[in-house]
Amino acid sequence: MDNRSNPQRQADLEEIKKEMSQLAAKISQNQAYLMGKIAKLEADLIDERERNRELETKIAETIKKNEDLEAQLKTQNTEERDGKAKIGELEGEIERIKTVEIAKLQADLNQTMTFLDLLDLERWSYLAKTDSWYKVIGQEMAFDEAEAYCASRRSRLVSIHSQEENDFVWKLVKTVPSNWAFWIGLKRNPNKGNAFEWMDGSSVNFTNWYLGEPDSRAHALFNSHTGKWAQLPPTYHAAFICKRSSQF
């Protein structure tokens, strides 16, 4: 059958091309945004380090003045009261400068962490339908350890809400051929009649269980051979998938 006798197929192909074009545009836009953000952060870090050096010099000068004043007070008993007051003022100034310095160093650290997060995104995979980023971790851990690892990266164990998202995750886990089992963020809640819940709190509106599943066990895994879900005890050490919103 040629294309003229199948207009629906032509329409579907055009729609797929349109979606791929939109996705490519969004990826390009995100990359441009990230590169601009990284360049700005690098410039800010350089400026911040220069300000920190200036503050360290001022602190050293203030401390030196304080030491000189203390030496003078030892030989000027008649000025002892005024000298102690001056020392108190200088110590207060030193503490104030220290407080400001610590606050700036903390801000510098926060900027550095944001910078590292932006660099880390280069190793995550983006799905436009969910507006989320995904990363497969080949290191094998127990369920709770895997969830804690994802949380430390501002993410959660993956939740899956459609066949398209399931297929996307399946494609990702196939890049780790040494593993077949990958923790996902689905587990039973004994306080809610053993109902399954996603760790990120999203609704369970899609499942893809392997034949004969789920059974009585409480924690779900993704099978990289079949793309289906199975269950194992939470102490089992498996690889896993982290997911986080693009609004990280």
C-alpha positions as CSV (number, residue, x, y, z in Angstrom):
1,M,0.0,0.0,0.0
2,D,1.5,3.4,-1.0
3,N,1.5,6.6,1.1
4,R,-1.5,8.1,-0.8
5,S,-3.7,5.2,0.4
6,N,-2.7,5.7,4.0
7,P,-3.1,9.4,4.9
8,Q,-3.2,8.5,8.6
9,R,0.3,7.0,8.5
10,Q,1.6,10.2,6.8
11,A,-0.1,12.3,9.4
12,D,1.5,10.2,12.2
13,L,4.9,10.5,10.6
14,E,4.5,14.3,10.3
15,E,3.5,14.5,14.0
16,I,6.5,12.4,15.0
17,K,8.8,14.7,13.0
18,K,7.3,17.7,14.7
19,E,7.7,16.3,18.2
20,M,11.4,15.4,17.4
21,S,12.0,18.9,16.1
22,Q,10.4,20.4,19.3
23,L,12.5,18.1,21.5
24,A,15.7,19.0,19.7
25,A,14.9,22.7,20.0
26,K,14.3,22.4,23.7
27,I,17.5,20.4,24.3
28,S,19.4,23.1,22.4
29,Q,17.8,25.8,24.4
30,N,18.6,24.0,27.7
31,Q,22.2,23.5,26.6
32,A,22.6,27.2,25.8
33,Y,21.0,28.2,29.1
34,L,23.4,25.8,31.0
35,M,26.5,27.1,29.3
36,G,25.5,30.7,30.0
37,K,24.8,29.9,33.6
38,I,28.1,28.0,34.0
39,A,30.1,30.9,32.5
40,K,28.4,33.4,34.9
41,L,29.0,31.2,37.9
42,E,32.7,30.8,37.0
43,A,33.0,34.6,36.8
44,D,31.2,35.0,40.1
45,L,33.5,32.5,41.8
46,I,36.6,34.4,40.6
47,D,35.1,37.7,41.9
48,E,34.1,36.1,45.2
49,R,37.6,34.6,45.7
50,E,39.1,38.1,45.1
51,R,36.8,39.7,47.7
52,N,37.7,36.9,50.1
53,R,41.4,37.7,49.8
54,E,40.7,41.4,50.4
55,L,38.7,40.5,53.5
56,E,41.5,38.3,54.8
57,T,43.9,41.1,54.4
58,K,41.6,43.5,56.3
59,I,41.2,40.9,59.1
60,A,44.9,40.5,59.4
61,E,45.4,44.3,59.5
62,T,42.7,44.6,62.2
63,I,44.3,41.8,64.3
64,K,47.7,43.5,63.9
65,K,46.2,46.8,65.2
66,N,44.6,44.9,68.1
67,E,48.0,43.3,69.0
68,D,49.7,46.7,68.8
69,L,47.1,48.3,71.0
70,E,47.4,45.5,73.6
71,A,51.2,46.1,73.7
72,Q,50.7,49.8,74.3
73,L,48.2,49.1,77.1
74,K,50.9,47.2,79.1
75,T,52.9,50.4,79.4
76,Q,50.1,52.9,79.7
77,N,48.2,52.0,82.8
78,T,46.6,55.4,82.9
79,E,44.8,54.6,79.7
80,E,43.8,51.1,80.7
81,R,40.0,51.7,80.8
82,D,39.9,53.4,77.4
83,G,42.3,50.8,76.0
84,K,40.1,47.9,77.1
85,A,37.1,49.7,75.6
86,K,39.0,50.0,72.3
87,I,40.0,46.4,72.4
88,G,36.3,45.4,72.9
89,E,35.4,47.5,69.9
90,L,38.1,45.9,67.8
91,E,37.1,42.4,68.9
92,G,33.5,43.2,68.0
93,E,34.6,44.4,64.6
94,I,36.7,41.2,64.1
95,E,33.7,39.1,65.1
96,R,31.5,41.1,62.7
97,I,34.0,40.6,59.9
98,K,34.3,37.0,60.7
99,T,30.5,36.6,60.5
100,V,30.4,38.4,57.2
101,E,33.2,36.3,55.9
102,I,31.5,33.0,56.9
103,A,28.3,34.1,55.3
104,K,30.1,34.9,52.1
105,L,32.0,31.6,52.1
106,Q,28.7,29.8,52.6
107,A,27.2,31.7,49.7
108,D,30.3,30.7,47.7
109,L,29.8,27.1,48.7
110,N,26.1,27.2,47.6
111,Q,27.1,28.7,44.2
112,T,29.7,26.0,43.8
113,M,27.1,23.3,44.6
114,T,24.7,24.8,42.0
115,F,27.6,24.9,39.5
116,L,28.3,21.2,40.2
117,D,24.6,20.4,39.8
118,L,24.6,22.1,36.4
119,L,27.7,20.1,35.3
120,D,26.1,16.9,36.7
121,L,23.1,17.4,34.4
122,E,25.3,16.5,31.5
123,R,25.3,13.0,32.7
124,W,21.5,12.8,33.1
125,S,18.9,12.0,30.3
126,Y,15.9,14.2,29.7
127,L,12.4,13.1,28.8
128,A,10.3,16.0,27.4
129,K,6.9,14.3,28.2
130,T,7.6,14.3,32.0
131,D,9.9,17.3,31.9
132,S,12.2,15.3,34.1
133,W,15.8,14.0,34.2
134,Y,16.9,10.4,34.7
135,K,20.1,8.7,35.7
136,V,21.0,5.0,35.9
137,I,23.3,4.1,38.8
138,G,25.2,0.9,38.2
139,Q,26.4,0.6,41.8
140,E,24.3,-2.1,43.6
141,M,22.6,-1.1,46.9
142,A,19.7,-2.1,49.1
143,F,16.4,-0.3,48.5
144,D,16.7,2.2,51.3
145,E,20.4,2.9,50.4
146,A,19.4,3.6,46.8
147,E,16.7,6.0,47.8
148,A,19.1,7.8,50.1
149,Y,21.6,8.1,47.3
150,C,19.0,9.6,45.0
151,A,17.9,12.0,47.7
152,S,21.5,13.2,48.1
153,R,21.4,14.1,44.4
154,R,18.2,16.1,44.8
155,S,16.2,13.3,43.2
156,R,14.1,10.2,44.1
157,L,14.0,6.6,43.0
158,V,12.2,6.7,39.6
159,S,8.4,6.8,39.3
160,I,6.9,5.6,36.0
161,H,3.5,6.8,34.8
162,S,3.1,5.7,31.1
163,Q,4.3,3.1,28.6
164,E,6.4,5.8,27.0
165,E,8.2,6.6,30.2
166,N,8.6,2.9,30.9
167,D,10.2,2.4,27.5
168,F,12.5,5.4,28.0
169,V,13.7,3.9,31.3
170,W,14.1,0.5,29.7
171,K,16.4,2.0,27.1
172,L,18.5,3.7,29.8
173,V,19.0,0.5,31.9
174,K,20.1,-1.4,28.8
175,T,23.2,0.8,28.9
176,V,24.3,-1.1,32.0
177,P,24.6,-4.7,30.6
178,S,26.2,-6.1,33.8
179,N,22.9,-5.7,35.7
180,W,19.4,-7.0,35.1
181,A,17.6,-5.7,38.2
182,F,17.1,-2.0,39.0
183,W,15.2,-0.6,42.0
184,I,12.4,1.7,41.1
185,G,10.6,3.9,43.7
186,L,7.5,1.7,44.2
187,K,6.8,-0.1,47.5
188,R,3.9,-1.2,49.6
189,N,2.6,1.0,52.5
190,P,1.6,-1.3,55.4
191,N,-0.3,1.7,56.9
192,K,-2.6,1.9,53.9
193,G,-3.6,-1.7,53.4
194,N,-0.3,-2.7,51.8
195,A,-1.2,-0.5,48.8
196,F,1.7,0.4,46.4
197,E,3.0,3.9,46.6
198,W,5.7,5.9,44.7
199,M,8.4,7.2,46.9
200,D,8.1,10.7,45.3
201,G,4.4,10.8,46.4
202,S,3.0,10.8,42.8
203,S,-0.1,8.7,42.0
204,V,0.1,5.1,40.9
205,N,-1.6,5.5,37.6
206,F,0.4,3.0,35.5
207,T,2.0,-0.4,36.2
208,N,3.9,-2.9,34.1
209,W,4.2,-6.1,36.2
210,Y,5.7,-9.3,34.9
211,L,3.4,-12.3,34.6
212,G,2.5,-13.5,38.0
213,E,3.5,-10.3,39.8
214,P,2.9,-8.6,42.1
215,D,3.3,-11.1,44.9
216,S,3.4,-10.5,48.7
217,R,6.8,-8.8,48.6
218,A,6.8,-5.1,49.1
219,H,9.5,-3.5,46.9
220,A,9.6,-3.3,43.1
221,L,12.4,-3.7,40.5
222,F,12.7,-3.0,36.8
223,N,13.9,-6.0,34.7
224,S,16.2,-4.8,32.0
225,H,15.7,-8.0,29.9
226,T,11.9,-7.7,29.6
227,G,11.1,-4.1,30.6
228,K,8.7,-5.5,33.1
229,W,8.5,-5.0,36.9
230,A,9.2,-7.7,39.5
231,Q,9.7,-7.8,43.3
232,L,12.5,-8.7,45.7
233,P,13.2,-8.2,49.4
234,P,14.5,-4.6,50.2
235,T,17.8,-6.0,51.4
236,Y,18.7,-7.3,47.9
237,H,21.5,-5.3,46.3
238,A,20.6,-4.0,42.9
239,A,21.4,-1.1,40.6
240,F,18.7,1.7,40.4
241,I,17.4,4.7,38.6
242,C,17.1,8.2,40.0
243,K,14.6,10.8,38.6
244,R,14.2,14.5,39.3
245,S,12.1,17.3,37.9
246,S,13.8,19.9,35.6
247,Q,12.8,22.5,38.3
248,F,15.7,21.3,40.5
